[in-house]
Amino acid sequence: MKFRWILIFVSIACGRCIAQSDPNLQKLRSFSLKYVPRGYDSTLSFISYAPGGNLNYLFPLYQFFKQPVKFHSLLGIAFYDRLSEAVSFVEDYHSSLEIEEKSYEPVEDATQITIQKTVAEFRGIQHVDARRYISFLAKQFRVIMLNESPSKPVHRAFAISLLEDLRNKGFKYLAMEMLNNFAGRARGRLDAGSGDFTAEPIAGELVRRALELGFTLVPYEDTLGLSGQHDARQRDSVQAENIFSIIKGDSAAKIFVYASYGHIAKSAADSSFRPMALVFRQISGIDPLTIDQTAMTEGSNFAYGDALYKSYTEKYYLSSPSIAMINGDAVNICNDKSVDISVIHPPTVYRDGRPEWLSLNGLRKPILINPHTKDAFLIQAYYQREADLEGPGKIVPADQSYIPTPSGSYLLYLRPGRYTIIYRSLGYHLIGKLKINVE
């Protein structure tokens, strides 16, 4: 009887977490509860984006919706974070943010008042374009570290905006935590096996753009940490050693490091734990420029940060990723002394339910796709050259969406080129194809 009540509670909680989200996500949940999607395996004890070796972007959502109690038990407090990530992979950014924020404990009224008072008292703050400011600083550093929240593709869009300037300033290596670091993986192309998070379409564009610009991609994740054989302390130390090995092999190397969350901290509150950036500085003698973009962005990465961000962006209008400055010096609004600078992302502007930052600063253009069939649910755009070589299940789409426009079309953001458009049903069946050319 007790287990049944737990089942009911978690199922209701999972339903509530998408109550205000996109109606198409609710439609997918209803489908998942009513049917058994083709190839669904209820015995899996992990969230899978590639069941049977082929990418299936709806499969993780089937898992969360069909077995919420099981995965809540396995993931604990990370349940909503992982659900938010799965939703972000299908580029439903608004729903992803809502789900993430519902996992936060409410900020107490007294704390909220303190935040509002603190923001109201800010004086003399000016904002400069974050990309240009980082480009200006880049000439002073051999290593630049930027972090991300795995459920926020906007962070990858910002990383893409930095690539060309950094490459022109001599940065040759792009070291990425998300890249598959197991033996036998090809580094010069993107496919389904490049890494767990590289399967997210904007992450895929980050990899593609880096390769186009001539970056050498370097994985640096601690594989033993991923398997649970190393604890967090060992994992960060191994990551630092792996990045330092680039310097050992190329004494003139300039490296752009792309990490997650607090790995880029150069100090730690707990003396028993040393973050990756701190370890790297100690073993290499190189002081990296560390840039946080997770705290001052929509949803932040904790409840207090979320409240601070909302209060701050109500006072200050931002139209692009920015750095707060006072008297010519960068200031960290969160007062985080463990990183050098903090990027403040503006609130997302949506067009037909899709973030305008998906244009990647003009690299891509909005294209309307007619689904041609009422059974279409998910519309995916694949680079034709990649689709012709390996097939959709083995490659990462350039963009995808299940959010129709009011006219019934789907808005995708695509670079100029040739594409294969795939129409998929709620059960992820391939129900149509179309080849298009984006001028």
Secondary structure as GFF3:
##gff-version 3
##sequence-region A 1 439
A	DSSP	alpha_helix	2	17	.	.	.	ID=ss1
A	DSSP	alpha_helix	23	34	.	.	.	ID=ss2
A	DSSP	three_ten_helix	51	53	.	.	.	ID=ss3
A	DSSP	alpha_helix	59	66	.	.	.	ID=ss4
A	DSSP	alpha_helix	68	75	.	.	.	ID=ss5
A	DSSP	three_ten_helix	76	78	.	.	.	ID=ss6
A	DSSP	alpha_helix	79	89	.	.	.	ID=ss7
A	DSSP	alpha_helix	93	102	.	.	.	ID=ss8
A	DSSP	alpha_helix	109	120	.	.	.	ID=ss9
A	DSSP	beta_strand	126	129	.	.	.	ID=ss10
A	DSSP	alpha_helix	130	138	.	.	.	ID=ss11
A	DSSP	beta_strand	143	148	.	.	.	ID=ss12
A	DSSP	alpha_helix	153	168	.	.	.	ID=ss13
A	DSSP	beta_strand	173	176	.	.	.	ID=ss14
A	DSSP	three_ten_helix	197	199	.	.	.	ID=ss15
A	DSSP	alpha_helix	201	212	.	.	.	ID=ss16
A	DSSP	beta_strand	216	219	.	.	.	ID=ss17
A	DSSP	alpha_helix	223	226	.	.	.	ID=ss18
A	DSSP	alpha_helix	232	249	.	.	.	ID=ss19
A	DSSP	beta_strand	255	260	.	.	.	ID=ss20
A	DSSP	three_ten_helix	261	264	.	.	.	ID=ss21
A	DSSP	alpha_helix	276	284	.	.	.	ID=ss22
A	DSSP	beta_strand	289	292	.	.	.	ID=ss23
A	DSSP	alpha_helix	303	315	.	.	.	ID=ss24
A	DSSP	beta_strand	322	326	.	.	.	ID=ss25
A	DSSP	beta_strand	329	330	.	.	.	ID=ss26
A	DSSP	beta_strand	341	342	.	.	.	ID=ss27
A	DSSP	beta_strand	350	351	.	.	.	ID=ss28
A	DSSP	beta_strand	354	355	.	.	.	ID=ss29
A	DSSP	three_ten_helix	356	359	.	.	.	ID=ss30
A	DSSP	beta_strand	365	369	.	.	.	ID=ss31
A	DSSP	beta_strand	378	383	.	.	.	ID=ss32
A	DSSP	alpha_helix	384	390	.	.	.	ID=ss33
A	DSSP	three_ten_helix	392	394	.	.	.	ID=ss34
A	DSSP	beta_strand	399	401	.	.	.	ID=ss35
A	DSSP	beta_strand	410	414	.	.	.	ID=ss36
A	DSSP	beta_strand	417	424	.	.	.	ID=ss37
A	DSSP	beta_strand	430	438	.	.	.	ID=ss38
###
